[in-house]
Amino acid sequence: MSGEESVEEAGGRVREAGEPSREDAHEDAPGETRERGQEGDQERDRERRSRRAAFLRELSEARALRDRVQPRRAKSVRLRQQMRMRTFRW
């Protein structure tokens, strides 16, 4: 190699000292990345809440169906829950 120093990056790639790293090449202005990160977080949270709401709706429907199909079991579950609430101390 010439008089310039070389730097080894992760993955074994060697770059010259003056050459920008891969991380440097993809950097945007600080405000842009922060805004994009917040938008991504908001979108991820919105998707998570939507999936959670769908899951809870399906769970509720499944419990209602089980209560209709197995009334004796539903009654015993309801009585156990009432007993649990009676013995619970606030």
Backbone bond lengths (Angstrom), bond angles and torsions (degrees), N, CA, C in turn:
res aa  C-N    CA-C-N  psi(-1)  N-CA   C-N-CA  omega(-1)  CA-C   N-CA-C  phi
1 M - - - 1.440 - - 1.511 109.03 -
2 S 1.310 115.49 158.11 1.458 119.84 -176.51 1.517 110.84 -76.16
3 G 1.308 116.97 -166.38 1.449 122.62 -177.16 1.519 113.49 -66.13
4 E 1.344 117.63 -17.42 1.465 119.88 179.83 1.519 110.00 -77.77
5 E 1.312 115.29 151.58 1.453 120.02 177.68 1.522 109.47 -82.17
6 S 1.323 116.04 152.12 1.457 119.98 174.92 1.523 108.06 -116.84
7 V 1.314 115.12 152.33 1.453 121.49 -177.18 1.522 107.93 -122.08
8 E 1.337 116.50 131.25 1.459 120.06 178.16 1.509 109.12 -92.24
9 E 1.336 115.82 126.82 1.458 121.04 178.95 1.512 109.42 -94.82
10 A 1.321 115.19 172.13 1.459 120.14 175.21 1.518 108.53 -61.38
11 G 1.303 117.35 140.35 1.449 121.34 -178.82 1.520 111.31 94.07
12 G 1.336 117.80 0.34 1.444 120.71 175.33 1.515 115.18 86.31
13 R 1.305 119.35 -0.64 1.464 122.11 -179.46 1.522 108.45 -74.18
14 V 1.307 116.33 136.16 1.463 121.55 179.01 1.512 107.99 -107.81
15 R 1.325 116.71 131.29 1.457 120.64 177.62 1.517 108.35 -124.94
16 E 1.297 114.50 153.82 1.461 120.14 178.40 1.523 108.94 -72.70
17 A 1.322 116.77 158.74 1.463 121.82 -175.90 1.520 111.77 -61.08
18 G 1.319 119.91 -35.38 1.459 121.75 -177.89 1.513 113.85 -84.03
19 E 1.321 117.40 -14.74 1.467 121.87 -176.85 1.532 109.67 -76.33
20 P 1.338 117.78 133.06 1.479 118.46 179.80 1.528 110.76 -68.93
21 S 1.319 115.76 147.16 1.462 119.76 177.88 1.519 109.38 -73.71
22 R 1.329 116.46 168.66 1.468 120.29 179.26 1.520 110.93 -62.85
23 E 1.325 116.37 -37.15 1.452 119.81 179.81 1.517 110.42 -64.71
24 D 1.348 116.70 -40.47 1.462 120.98 -179.80 1.520 110.91 -67.38
25 A 1.318 117.62 -34.79 1.460 121.51 -176.22 1.526 111.49 -66.98
26 H 1.323 117.95 -27.77 1.459 121.13 -175.50 1.520 113.47 -102.04
27 E 1.315 117.37 5.81 1.461 119.46 -178.91 1.517 111.14 -73.56
28 D 1.308 116.51 137.86 1.458 122.94 173.43 1.520 107.18 -105.19
29 A 1.294 114.80 -176.80 1.456 118.96 174.15 1.529 107.87 -64.02
30 P 1.320 118.76 145.93 1.480 120.64 -176.47 1.519 113.45 -55.10
31 G 1.313 118.73 -38.63 1.457 121.32 -179.85 1.515 112.44 -65.80
32 E 1.338 116.46 -36.74 1.469 119.79 -178.69 1.517 111.34 -65.83
33 T 1.319 117.38 -44.62 1.463 118.83 -178.68 1.520 110.60 -67.31
34 R 1.324 117.77 -37.01 1.455 120.56 179.81 1.525 110.06 -65.09
35 E 1.347 116.71 -44.64 1.461 120.29 179.31 1.521 110.55 -63.99
36 R 1.320 116.43 -43.98 1.457 119.95 -179.35 1.524 109.72 -64.43
37 G 1.329 117.22 -37.06 1.458 120.91 177.74 1.511 112.14 -65.37
38 Q 1.332 117.48 -40.91 1.462 120.88 178.61 1.516 110.77 -66.99
39 E 1.331 116.82 -41.14 1.468 119.82 178.24 1.518 110.20 -63.12
40 G 1.329 116.47 -40.91 1.461 120.44 178.09 1.511 111.83 -63.74
41 D 1.346 115.97 -41.18 1.465 120.09 178.53 1.520 110.85 -64.84
42 Q 1.335 116.51 -42.54 1.466 120.13 179.72 1.524 110.59 -63.76
43 E 1.334 116.23 -42.12 1.470 120.27 179.18 1.527 110.03 -64.64
44 R 1.331 117.18 -42.58 1.467 121.51 179.40 1.519 110.55 -63.16
45 D 1.345 117.00 -42.45 1.466 120.96 178.24 1.523 111.25 -64.64
46 R 1.333 116.18 -40.80 1.468 120.46 179.21 1.530 110.27 -62.20
47 E 1.336 117.02 -43.43 1.471 120.84 178.54 1.528 110.62 -64.80
48 R 1.336 116.36 -42.01 1.468 119.97 179.95 1.518 111.10 -62.94
49 R 1.337 116.54 -44.70 1.473 119.71 178.81 1.523 111.22 -63.26
50 S 1.325 116.91 -38.22 1.456 120.85 178.97 1.534 110.56 -64.82
51 R 1.347 116.33 -45.59 1.475 119.53 178.01 1.518 111.26 -63.47
52 R 1.331 117.17 -39.57 1.465 121.06 179.73 1.519 111.06 -64.91
53 A 1.339 116.37 -42.57 1.467 120.23 179.25 1.526 110.39 -62.91
54 A 1.328 116.97 -42.23 1.469 120.47 178.58 1.531 110.11 -63.58
55 F 1.340 116.75 -42.25 1.462 120.39 179.01 1.529 111.20 -61.68
56 L 1.331 116.67 -45.48 1.463 119.89 -178.95 1.522 111.56 -65.80
57 R 1.337 117.00 -36.78 1.474 120.33 175.89 1.521 110.44 -61.91
58 E 1.343 116.84 -47.02 1.464 120.44 -179.83 1.524 111.42 -64.75
59 L 1.320 116.99 -37.37 1.461 120.66 178.19 1.520 110.70 -63.99
60 S 1.312 115.99 -42.72 1.462 120.61 178.26 1.523 110.80 -63.11
61 E 1.330 116.32 -42.97 1.469 119.66 178.45 1.522 110.90 -63.34
62 A 1.328 117.20 -40.36 1.461 121.05 -179.71 1.527 110.79 -64.81
63 R 1.325 116.37 -40.83 1.472 119.14 178.03 1.524 111.31 -65.60
64 A 1.328 116.90 -40.95 1.469 120.27 178.70 1.527 110.47 -63.40
65 L 1.322 116.47 -41.31 1.463 120.21 178.34 1.527 110.57 -64.09
66 R 1.329 117.36 -43.40 1.462 120.72 178.88 1.525 110.53 -62.10
67 D 1.342 116.79 -40.12 1.465 119.98 179.16 1.524 111.25 -63.59
68 R 1.330 116.54 -37.47 1.473 119.44 179.25 1.520 111.59 -72.11
69 V 1.320 116.88 -38.37 1.464 120.82 -175.19 1.524 111.61 -78.71
70 Q 1.333 117.44 -34.39 1.459 121.01 -176.97 1.535 109.48 -125.03
71 P 1.324 117.70 75.46 1.470 120.11 -174.72 1.529 113.71 -62.54
72 R 1.328 118.21 -35.08 1.465 119.53 -179.21 1.527 110.47 -66.08
73 R 1.309 115.51 -43.62 1.461 119.76 178.22 1.537 110.06 -64.25
74 A 1.321 116.46 -40.28 1.463 120.56 179.53 1.524 110.51 -62.01
75 K 1.330 116.33 -39.57 1.455 119.85 179.98 1.527 110.48 -65.61
76 S 1.331 116.91 -43.71 1.468 119.38 -179.48 1.528 110.95 -66.09
77 V 1.326 117.26 -37.26 1.465 120.77 176.71 1.525 109.87 -63.64
78 R 1.331 116.23 -43.99 1.464 120.94 179.55 1.531 111.13 -62.59
79 L 1.344 117.77 -42.64 1.466 121.31 179.14 1.527 111.57 -65.64
80 R 1.335 116.81 -40.73 1.469 119.80 177.32 1.527 111.09 -62.42
81 Q 1.340 116.42 -41.72 1.463 120.46 178.63 1.528 110.70 -63.01
82 Q 1.334 117.25 -41.82 1.468 120.49 178.39 1.525 110.87 -63.15
83 M 1.328 116.06 -41.26 1.461 119.74 178.44 1.525 110.14 -64.29
84 R 1.300 116.70 -42.50 1.456 120.98 178.13 1.527 111.34 -59.57
85 M 1.323 116.07 -41.33 1.462 119.95 -179.55 1.535 111.19 -71.37
86 R 1.315 118.40 -33.11 1.454 121.01 178.39 1.521 111.91 -67.07
87 T 1.328 116.33 -37.56 1.454 120.38 -176.40 1.529 112.65 -88.82
88 F 1.312 117.10 -6.30 1.466 120.46 -179.99 1.513 110.13 -75.79
89 R 1.316 117.00 134.43 1.461 121.44 179.49 1.511 109.84 -103.20
90 W 1.303 117.51 129.95 1.454 122.27 178.53 1.447 107.89 -82.70
